[in-house]
Amino acid sequence: TGGTNTVSVSEAGSIETAGNTAYGILNLGNSNETTVSGSIETAGNTAYGIINVGDSNKTTVSDSITTAGVSGRGIFNFGDSNQTTVSGNITTSRDAAFGIYNFGDSNETTFSGSFETTGDRAYGIYNTGDENKTTASGSITTAGDTATGIYNAGGDRNQTTFSGIIETA
């Protein structure tokens, strides 16, 4: 907590959680930096791989995040001007689960890996707010009623550039 923290999970490292509302990594504050080249797995409902609460946080994932609970989030940014870069894989497998959820303004997501969501109302990338920017060249696969690859909800100037594959079933 407090901001300007640095968290690194190496290739050999892994984080596993099993309970409801259990988080792999929680950054509370501004200007935190998280780098994951290992893996994160959560099994409980409303459990998140990485949650950043604050502004100007930077998250980089090159391996995998897996959630198995209802309303799970691979990465949840709650605040403004957060940067998320994913070249690995994010997999969610229950209803209302999101690969990346940005709640705030001017968040930037760059994605070249793969997202797979299975569950009703599940989203690959979900942006709520204004002036969020998503650049994606990977693949997003969704399966479930009203599941969506990329969803932008907000009043102003959200921008999505996508050159990959989105498949819904």
Disulfide bonds with the S-S distance in Angstrom:
none
